[in-house]
Amino acid sequence: MPASANTQDRDDVFTSQDLDTVAAKAMSWKGTRYRYGGKDKNGVDCSHFVYAVYNSVFEGYDYRMADEYLQDSDFSPTKSPLVGDVIIFPAVMGSSAHMGIITDVRGLKFIGSQSSTGVKEASFAPGSYWGKRPYKILSLLAAE
């Protein structure tokens, strides 16, 4: 992540258009198979998927595991998500943490690399598989 990405000047560095680009690039990975530890379109896990997409838009973006985003000062929790923001499903009761990229704010959808489906859009709407898990949405843009 660029060193200038702090909470005071993020809006000068990152824009909602950048996040739209993130979402568009994420969608180009649809159909890629899941592979634990995988880092490319031959197979990818959830954290490397988010890393690859964000790094293609923000040169120098640092790799992070899903739970590390929750303590990362480059990202702020948001209650007004945008397409391209990161969604984190923290580890609970023996499950692994999971993450993806928001693709549809109104439809409550994200794209991620799931072990059961590979890279695919999924719902986090109430009642859906992911909607039943606790989640946090984080944005590079300054908190509202």
TIROGU-436256 format. One line per 3 residues: number of its first residue (from 1); their letters; for each residue x, y, z of N, C-alpha, C, CB. Coordinates in pm, 1 decimal, decimal comma, always signed. Glycine has a CB too. Layout:
NUM) A) X:Y:Z:X:Y:Z:X:Y:Z:X:Y:Z ~ ...;
This chain:
1) MPA) +85,4:-117,2:+0,0:+0,0:+0,0:+0,0:+89,3:+122,5:+0,0:-96,8:+0,3:+121,9 ~ +58,4:+222,3:-81,6:+138,2:+344,1:-80,9:+144,3:+404,8:+58,4:+81,6:+445,3:-179,7 ~ +261,6:+458,5:+93,2:+280,7:+515,3:+226,8:+187,0:+631,4:+253,9:+423,9:+560,7:+244,1;
4) SAN) +138,1:+696,7:+149,8:+50,9:+813,7:+168,9:-92,0:+776,2:+202,6:+51,6:+899,3:+45,0 ~ -119,6:+648,6:+211,9:-257,0:+604,5:+235,1:-291,8:+608,1:+382,6:-277,8:+464,1:+180,3 ~ -304,3:+725,8:+439,6:-350,0:+735,3:+577,7:-487,5:+799,4:+580,0:-250,2:+816,0:+664,3;
7) TQD) -549,0:+799,6:+695,8:-689,0:+842,0:+702,8:-709,2:+988,3:+667,6:-742,9:+816,4:+840,1 ~ -607,4:+1071,9:+678,0:-626,6:+1213,7:+649,6:-623,3:+1246,1:+501,3:-522,2:+1293,8:+719,9 ~ -546,1:+1169,5:+424,1:-535,8:+1207,1:+283,3:-581,4:+1098,3:+186,9:-395,0:+1244,1:+252,0;
10) RDD) -650,1:+995,8:+235,9:-694,1:+887,8:+147,9:-784,1:+936,8:+36,4:-765,7:+782,5:+227,3 ~ -873,2:+1029,8:+64,1:-964,7:+1075,3:-40,1:-892,1:+1146,9:-152,7:-1069,6:+1166,7:+19,0 ~ -770,2:+1198,5:-126,5:-689,9:+1259,3:-231,5:-617,0:+1153,2:-313,4:-589,8:+1357,5:-171,4;
13) VFT) -599,1:+1033,6:-255,8:-524,3:+926,5:-319,4:-617,2:+826,8:-386,7:-436,7:+855,8:-217,6 ~ -724,1:+787,7:-319,5:-816,7:+686,2:-368,0:-953,2:+748,5:-392,4:-827,5:+569,4:-267,9 ~ -1016,6:+707,7:-501,0:-1148,2:+761,3:-535,0:-1247,4:+647,2:-554,4:-1140,7:+848,8:-662,4;
16) SQD) -1373,9:+682,2:-558,9:-1475,0:+579,4:-585,6:-1455,6:+521,1:-725,4:-1617,7:+638,0:-571,1 ~ -1398,2:+598,6:-818,6:-1368,5:+544,1:-951,8:-1263,1:+434,0:-942,7:-1320,3:+656,0:-1046,7 ~ -1164,8:+450,9:-851,7:-1065,7:+345,2:-830,3:-1134,8:+218,0:-782,6:-958,5:+390,1:-727,9;
19) LDT) -1232,3:+233,2:-693,1:-1303,8:+116,3:-641,6:-1388,6:+51,2:-750,2:-1392,1:+155,9:-522,9 ~ -1445,3:+131,3:-842,5:-1517,6:+73,3:-956,5:-1422,7:-11,7:-1041,1:-1582,1:+185,0:-1043,3 ~ -1300,0:+36,9:-1059,7:-1199,4:-38,1:-1134,4:-1165,9:-167,9:-1062,1:-1072,4:+46,4:-1154,4;
22) VAA) -1154,1:-161,8:-929,9:-1129,3:-282,3:-849,8:-1237,5:-385,1:-877,6:-1124,2:-248,7:-698,5 ~ -1363,6:-343,5:-870,7:-1474,9:-437,2:-891,2:-1473,5:-495,7:-1032,4:-1609,0:-367,1:-865,2 ~ -1446,3:-413,7:-1132,1:-1442,4:-462,6:-1269,9:-1330,2:-565,1:-1287,6:-1423,7:-345,3:-1368,2;
25) KAM) -1214,5:-538,0:-1232,3:-1103,1:-633,0:-1242,9:-1134,9:-761,3:-1166,4:-972,5:-569,9:-1189,4 ~ -1202,4:-748,9:-1052,9:-1240,5:-867,3:-975,7:-1332,3:-957,5:-1058,3:-1310,1:-826,1:-843,8 ~ -1426,3:-897,9:-1129,4:-1520,7:-977,0:-1209,4:-1449,3:-1054,0:-1320,6:-1628,3:-885,8:-1269,9;
28) SWK) -1333,3:-1003,2:-1366,0:-1259,8:-1072,3:-1472,9:-1199,4:-1204,8:-1424,0:-1148,6:-981,4:-1527,5 ~ -1199,3:-1227,3:-1292,8:-1147,7:-1351,6:-1235,2:-1255,3:-1459,4:-1222,8:-1087,4:-1324,2:-1098,9 ~ -1381,0:-1427,2:-1253,1:-1489,2:-1525,5:-1239,9:-1451,2:-1656,2:-1309,0:-1620,9:-1470,2:-1299,2;
31) GTR) -1478,9:-1766,4:-1240,4:-1451,8:-1897,8:-1297,2:-1314,5:-1953,3:-1261,1:-1464,6:-1891,2:-1445,4 ~ -1228,2:-1871,2:-1202,0:-1096,8:-1921,2:-1159,5:-1118,4:-2020,1:-1045,1:-1001,7:-1803,3:-1115,1 ~ -1050,0:-2132,2:-1049,7:-1070,1:-2234,1:-946,4:-1006,2:-2189,9:-814,8:-1011,3:-2369,7:-991,6;
34) YRY) -1058,3:-2245,0:-706,4:-1002,1:-2220,3:-573,6:-880,6:-2310,2:-554,7:-1108,2:-2245,5:-461,4 ~ -774,5:-2253,0:-500,3:-658,3:-2331,0:-459,7:-597,9:-2264,6:-337,1:-553,3:-2342,5:-575,4 ~ -594,0:-2336,4:-226,3:-538,0:-2281,1:-103,2:-393,5:-2240,5:-128,9:-547,0:-2383,7:+13,8;
37) GGK) -361,5:-2115,6:-98,8:-227,0:-2063,2:-122,6:-203,9:-2020,1:-266,0:-125,3:-2165,8:-85,3 ~ -303,9:-2043,9:-353,2:-290,0:-2005,3:-493,6:-286,7:-1854,3:-508,8:-404,1:-2063,5:-576,6 ~ -212,5:-1808,2:-609,8:-189,2:-1664,9:-623,9:-220,3:-1609,3:-762,2:-48,2:-1635,0:-590,6;
40) DKN) -273,7:-1692,5:-850,6:-296,7:-1644,2:-986,6:-420,4:-1711,3:-1046,7:-172,7:-1670,5:-1075,2 ~ -444,0:-1685,3:-1175,4:-565,1:-1736,6:-1239,3:-562,0:-1886,9:-1265,0:-587,3:-1665,3:-1368,6 ~ -452,5:-1953,7:-1225,7:-449,2:-2099,9:-1229,8:-513,5:-2158,5:-1104,8:-304,6:-2150,4:-1243,8;
43) GVD) -540,6:-2075,8:-1006,0:-601,7:-2116,4:-880,0:-564,5:-2015,6:-773,4:-557,4:-2259,3:-838,9 ~ -663,1:-1974,4:-693,4:-638,8:-1865,8:-598,6:-724,9:-1884,2:-474,6:-667,2:-1729,2:-663,5 ~ -671,6:-1845,3:-358,9:-753,3:-1844,5:-237,9:-807,5:-1702,3:-217,2:-670,3:-1892,5:-112,9;
46) CSH) -889,1:-1684,0:-114,4:-960,6:-1556,8:-99,4:-868,1:-1438,3:-75,4:-1058,6:-1566,8:+14,1 ~ -767,7:-1452,6:+10,5:-682,3:-1337,5:+40,8:-590,1:-1303,3:-75,4:-599,6:-1364,8:+165,7 ~ -541,6:-1403,8:-146,1:-457,7:-1375,9:-262,6:-540,7:-1318,7:-377,8:-385,1:-1503,6:-307,9;
49) FVY) -667,0:-1357,4:-386,5:-756,0:-1298,8:-487,3:-770,8:-1148,8:-463,3:-895,0:-1367,9:-484,8 ~ -804,5:-1109,7:-340,3:-819,8:-967,4:-309,1:-687,3:-894,7:-332,1:-868,0:-947,9:-162,6 ~ -578,1:-956,3:-289,1:-446,7:-895,5:-309,9:-419,6:-872,8:-459,3:-336,6:-984,5:-248,9;
52) AVY) -439,6:-975,7:-541,7:-410,1:-964,9:-685,1:-492,6:-854,7:-750,6:-436,9:-1098,7:-755,2 ~ -620,4:-847,3:-714,4:-707,2:-745,5:-774,3:-665,0:-605,9:-728,2:-855,3:-771,7:-737,5 ~ -650,7:-586,4:-598,0:-611,8:-454,4:-546,9:-473,3:-414,0:-597,5:-613,7:-453,9:-393,1;
55) NSV) -378,5:-508,3:-605,5:-244,5:-476,1:-652,4:-244,4:-437,2:-800,3:-151,3:-594,4:-629,3 ~ -341,1:-488,8:-877,1:-348,9:-451,3:-1019,0:-398,6:-307,8:-1036,0:-441,4:-547,9:-1094,7 ~ -465,8:-254,8:-934,8:-515,5:-116,2:-940,0:-423,3:-22,2:-861,9:-659,5:-108,1:-883,6;
58) FEG) -377,8:-66,6:-746,6:-293,1:+14,3:-658,0:-155,9:-49,8:-650,5:-355,9:+27,8:-515,3 ~ -64,8:-6,5:-737,6:+69,7:-64,2:-742,7:+136,6:-54,8:-605,9:+155,5:+7,1:-849,5 ~ +197,7:-163,7:-563,3:+265,1:-165,4:-434,8:+175,2:-204,9:-318,9:+323,5:-32,2:-408,0;
61) YDY) +52,9:-246,2:-349,7:-41,1:-290,5:-246,4:+18,5:-410,3:-174,4:-180,4:-326,2:-307,6 ~ +18,1:-407,5:-41,8:+76,9:-513,9:+38,8:-21,8:-628,8:+58,9:+122,2:-459,0:+174,4 ~ +31,8:-751,7:+53,1:-51,2:-869,0:+81,4:-88,0:-870,5:+229,5:+22,6:-1000,2:+41,9;
64) RMA) -212,7:-908,0:+257,6:-261,2:-924,9:+393,9:-349,3:-1049,3:+396,3:-339,8:-797,9:+443,5 ~ -348,2:-1119,2:+508,2:-444,0:-1227,3:+528,6:-575,7:-1163,3:+572,3:-392,1:-1331,9:+635,2 ~ -684,2:-1235,2:+558,3:-817,5:-1178,3:+582,1:-828,7:-1109,2:+717,8:-922,5:-1287,1:+572,2;
67) DEY) -789,8:-1174,8:+825,6:-804,1:-1114,8:+958,5:-716,8:-991,0:+978,1:-770,2:-1216,9:+1064,3 ~ -608,0:-979,5:+902,9:-518,1:-864,4:+917,6:-582,6:-733,0:+873,0:-391,1:-888,0:+838,0 ~ -681,1:-741,0:+785,2:-749,4:-618,9:+740,7:-820,1:-549,0:+856,7:-850,5:-651,8:+630,1;
70) LQD) -863,1:-625,0:+954,5:-939,0:-568,0:+1065,4:-854,5:-476,2:+1152,2:-997,2:-678,2:+1150,0 ~ -722,2:-491,0:+1148,5:-632,2:-405,2:+1224,9:-554,2:-308,8:+1135,3:-535,5:-490,3:+1305,1 ~ -583,1:-308,4:+1007,1:-506,2:-229,6:+911,2:-554,3:-85,1:+907,2:-515,4:-291,6:+772,0;
73) SDF) -464,9:+9,2:+931,9:-502,9:+151,2:+935,0:-532,2:+207,4:+796,0:-392,6:+233,0:+1000,1 ~ -498,0:+134,8:+689,5:-530,6:+181,8:+554,3:-679,1:+167,8:+523,2:-449,3:+104,9:+450,9 ~ -748,0:+82,0:+598,0:-889,4:+57,3:+574,3:-972,0:+105,4:+691,6:-914,8:-90,7:+548,9;
76) SPT) -1089,1:+161,8:+661,8:-1181,3:+207,2:+765,7:-1311,5:+129,2:+756,2:-1208,0:+359,0:+753,5 ~ -1368,3:+90,0:+869,7:-1501,9:+29,4:+865,4:-1599,9:+130,0:+807,0:-1547,9:-16,6:+1007,5 ~ -1694,9:+81,9:+731,8:-1794,4:+171,3:+672,5:-1933,0:+111,0:+684,7:-1761,4:+199,7:+525,1;
79) KSP) -2031,7:+198,0:+706,0:-2171,8:+156,1:+705,3:-2237,5:+197,4:+574,5:-2247,9:+216,4:+825,3 ~ -2160,1:+263,3:+488,1:-2207,5:+304,4:+355,4:-2113,3:+246,2:+250,6:-2215,2:+461,0:+343,3 ~ -2122,0:+114,8:+228,6:-2025,8:+51,2:+138,4:-2040,0:+97,1:-5,5:-2040,8:-97,8:+144,5;
82) LVG) -1928,8:+85,2:-75,8:-1923,0:+113,0:-218,4:-1878,8:-14,0:-290,3:-1826,6:+231,8:-249,1 ~ -1916,8:-25,1:-416,5:-1865,0:-132,6:-499,6:-1713,0:-120,4:-497,8:-1922,5:-126,2:-646,7 ~ -1644,0:-231,1:-475,1:-1498,4:-230,8:-469,3:-1442,8:-234,3:-328,3:-1446,1:-111,0:-539,2;
85) DVI) -1526,9:-208,5:-227,7:-1482,5:-219,8:-89,0:-1457,9:-366,8:-55,0:-1587,1:-157,8:+7,9 ~ -1386,5:-389,0:+53,7:-1353,2:-524,1:+98,7:-1454,4:-568,6:+203,8:-1208,4:-529,8:+155,8 ~ -1499,7:-693,2:+193,3:-1586,0:-751,6:+295,7:-1506,8:-863,4:+363,5:-1721,5:-805,7:+234,0;
88) IFP) -1509,1:-861,9:+496,1:-1436,6:-960,6:+576,2:-1537,2:-1038,4:+660,3:-1328,9:-892,2:+667,0 ~ -1523,9:-1168,0:+657,3:-1600,5:-1256,6:+744,7:-1499,6:-1312,1:+844,9:-1675,1:-1373,0:+663,2 ~ -1491,9:-1252,7:+965,1:-1390,4:-1297,5:+1062,1:-1407,6:-1444,5:+1098,7:-1396,9:-1212,1:+1188,8;
91) AVM) -1298,2:-1505,2:+1140,5:-1302,2:-1643,5:+1186,5:-1390,0:-1652,4:+1311,1:-1159,0:-1696,7:+1215,9 ~ -1481,8:-1747,8:+1310,7:-1568,0:-1771,5:+1427,3:-1582,9:-1921,5:+1448,7:-1708,0:-1704,4:+1408,6 ~ -1584,9:-1961,3:+1573,3:-1609,7:-2100,7:+1613,4:-1541,8:-2202,8:+1522,2:-1758,4:-2127,3:+1615,5;
94) GSS) -1412,9:-2190,0:+1505,0:-1337,6:-2287,8:+1429,2:-1336,3:-2267,3:+1278,5:-1390,4:-2419,9:+1457,8 ~ -1413,6:-2173,8:+1227,2:-1411,5:-2148,4:+1083,1:-1294,5:-2056,3:+1050,0:-1546,0:-2085,9:+1035,4 ~ -1249,7:-2061,6:+928,2:-1145,1:-1971,4:+881,6:-1207,4:-1837,5:+844,4:-1068,8:-2032,1:+760,8;
97) AHM) -1126,9:-1732,3:+851,8:-1172,4:-1602,3:+802,8:-1187,3:-1610,6:+650,7:-1072,5:-1487,9:+843,8 ~ -1272,9:-1528,5:+596,9:-1295,8:-1523,9:+452,3:-1308,6:-1378,6:+411,6:-1423,2:-1605,2:+411,2 ~ -1285,7:-1351,4:+284,7:-1297,1:-1214,0:+236,7:-1329,6:-1211,1:+88,8:-1168,4:-1136,7:+263,6;
100) GII) -1375,0:-1094,2:+45,0:-1405,7:-1073,5:-94,9:-1417,3:-925,1:-122,8:-1534,4:-1146,5:-134,1 ~ -1469,4:-893,1:-239,6:-1482,3:-755,3:-286,7:-1629,0:-729,7:-319,5:-1391,0:-728,7:-411,7 ~ -1684,0:-621,1:-265,9:-1824,7:-585,8:-289,6:-1847,0:-558,2:-438,2:-1865,8:-461,9:-204,8;
103) TDV) -1951,7:-621,0:-494,9:-1986,3:-600,1:-636,1:-2124,0:-538,5:-655,4:-1979,7:-730,8:-710,2 ~ -2209,9:-550,4:-556,8:-2346,9:-499,4:-568,6:-2394,3:-457,7:-429,2:-2443,3:-607,3:-631,4 ~ -2398,3:-327,6:-406,9:-2434,8:-275,3:-274,5:-2581,4:-301,7:-244,9:-2405,6:-124,5:-265,7;
106) RGL) -2670,2:-270,6:-337,4:-2814,4:-289,7:-314,0:-2853,0:-436,1:-307,8:-2894,7:-221,4:-422,7 ~ -2790,5:-517,8:-392,7:-2821,1:-660,3:-396,1:-2742,1:-740,6:-294,6:-2795,4:-714,4:-532,9 ~ -2655,0:-672,4:-218,1:-2573,5:-736,4:-113,4:-2494,5:-854,9:-168,8:-2662,9:-783,2:+2,8;
109) KFI) -2409,5:-826,1:-269,3:-2327,1:-929,9:-330,6:-2179,9:-892,6:-324,0:-2369,3:-953,4:-475,8 ~ -2098,0:-995,7:-319,0:-1953,3:-979,1:-325,4:-1897,0:-1088,1:-414,7:-1888,8:-984,0:-183,3 ~ -1773,6:-1068,4:-458,9:-1704,6:-1172,9:-533,6:-1584,5:-1215,1:-450,8:-1661,6:-1123,8:-677,0;
112) GSQ) -1566,7:-1345,5:-443,1:-1455,4:-1399,2:-366,0:-1419,9:-1536,6:-418,6:-1489,6:-1405,5:-215,8 ~ -1309,9:-1588,7:-368,7:-1268,5:-1723,0:-405,5:-1308,0:-1816,6:-292,5:-1115,1:-1729,9:-434,0 ~ -1416,5:-1887,9:-313,0:-1468,4:-1981,3:-213,2:-1417,0:-2122,1:-245,4:-1625,1:-1978,4:-209,5;
115) SST) -1387,4:-2198,6:-142,6:-1335,6:-2333,8:-164,8:-1435,8:-2420,9:-240,5:-1300,4:-2399,4:-31,1 ~ -1564,1:-2393,9:-226,0:-1666,4:-2476,6:-290,9:-1697,2:-2434,1:-434,4:-1793,1:-2472,6:-210,0 ~ -1666,3:-2309,1:-469,8:-1707,9:-2258,3:-600,9:-1596,3:-2196,7:-683,7:-1814,5:-2157,5:-582,7;
118) GVK) -1480,8:-2170,6:-624,5:-1380,3:-2089,3:-692,9:-1426,5:-1944,6:-691,2:-1356,7:-2138,9:-839,4 ~ -1373,9:-1865,5:-781,7:-1409,0:-1723,1:-785,3:-1548,7:-1707,3:-843,7:-1305,3:-1641,8:-868,4 ~ -1636,3:-1656,3:-761,9:-1776,5:-1643,7:-800,2:-1842,0:-1537,5:-713,3:-1850,7:-1779,5:-787,0;
121) EAS) -1946,0:-1474,5:-767,0:-2025,2:-1382,3:-685,8:-2109,0:-1462,5:-587,8:-2115,6:-1292,1:-774,8 ~ -2126,0:-1405,7:-470,0:-2207,5:-1468,6:-366,2:-2285,9:-1359,7:-294,9:-2119,4:-1549,7:-265,4 ~ -2393,2:-1399,1:-231,8:-2478,8:-1305,9:-158,6:-2438,7:-1302,0:-11,2:-2627,4:-1345,7:-173,0;
124) FAP) -2449,1:-1182,2:+47,0:-2438,6:-1171,7:+192,5:-2567,6:-1112,5:+250,0:-2316,3:-1084,8:+232,6 ~ -2675,9:-1129,3:+173,3:-2808,2:-1083,6:+218,3:-2853,4:-1168,5:+336,7:-2912,8:-1091,1:+102,4 ~ -2935,0:-1110,7:+423,9:-2986,0:-1188,7:+537,5:-3047,9:-1319,5:+489,2:-3090,0:-1106,9:+617,3;
127) GSY) -3016,1:-1427,0:+559,6:-3069,6:-1558,7:+524,3:-2981,5:-1637,9:+429,8:-3203,7:-1543,1:+463,0 ~ -2891,3:-1570,8:+357,6:-2800,6:-1643,2:+267,8:-2689,4:-1707,6:+349,7:-2740,9:-1547,9:+159,6 ~ -2613,7:-1796,3:+288,2:-2504,1:-1862,8:+358,9:-2411,5:-1759,8:+423,3:-2424,5:-1953,4:+262,6;
130) WGK) -2362,2:-1664,1:+343,8:-2269,6:-1563,6:+397,3:-2341,5:-1460,5:+482,8:-2195,9:-1493,7:+283,8 ~ -2467,4:-1436,2:+457,6:-2543,9:-1341,3:+537,0:-2568,4:-1387,4:+679,5:-2674,3:-1314,5:+471,0 ~ -2551,7:-1516,2:+703,6:-2568,3:-1570,8:+838,4:-2441,3:-1555,6:+922,5:-2607,6:-1718,0:+830,6;
133) RPY) -2330,7:-1521,1:+856,5:-2204,0:-1504,2:+928,8:-2181,7:-1356,7:+959,7:-2085,0:-1560,7:+846,4 ~ -2117,0:-1326,8:+1071,4:-2084,0:-1186,3:+1097,3:-1985,2:-1136,6:+991,4:-2024,4:-1168,6:+1240,7 ~ -1996,3:-1010,3:+955,5:-1903,9:-953,8:+856,9:-1879,1:-806,8:+886,7:-1959,2:-970,8:+713,8;
136) KIL) -1770,8:-757,1:+828,4:-1736,9:-615,5:+834,7:-1701,0:-571,7:+694,8:-1620,1:-587,8:+935,0 ~ -1743,1:-451,3:+659,8:-1706,9:-394,0:+530,7:-1607,1:-282,1:+557,3:-1833,3:-341,4:+452,8 ~ -1496,6:-288,6:+484,1:-1387,9:-193,9:+502,2:-1361,5:-120,7:+370,5:-1259,9:-266,0:+551,9;
139) SLL) -1326,5:+6,6:+382,1:-1302,3:+88,4:+264,4:-1167,8:+158,8:+273,8:-1414,1:+190,4:+246,6 ~ -1104,9:+176,8:+158,0:-984,2:+259,7:+150,8:-1018,4:+407,4:+163,4:-909,5:+234,4:+19,7 ~ -1142,4:+441,9:+130,9:-1182,7:+582,5:+139,5:-1201,5:+620,9:+285,5:-1313,1:+608,3:+59,0;
142) AAE) -1181,0:+746,8:+316,4:-1193,7:+793,8:+453,7:-1332,2:+761,2:+508,8:-1167,0:+944,9:+461,5 ~ -1337,7:+732,1:+635,9:-1464,4:+698,9:+702,1:-1560,4:+816,9:+693,9:-1440,5:+659,4:+849,8 ~ -1689,6:+784,1:+680,6:-1789,7:+889,6:+671,9:-1824,8:+944,6:+808,7:-1914,5:+838,3:+603,3;
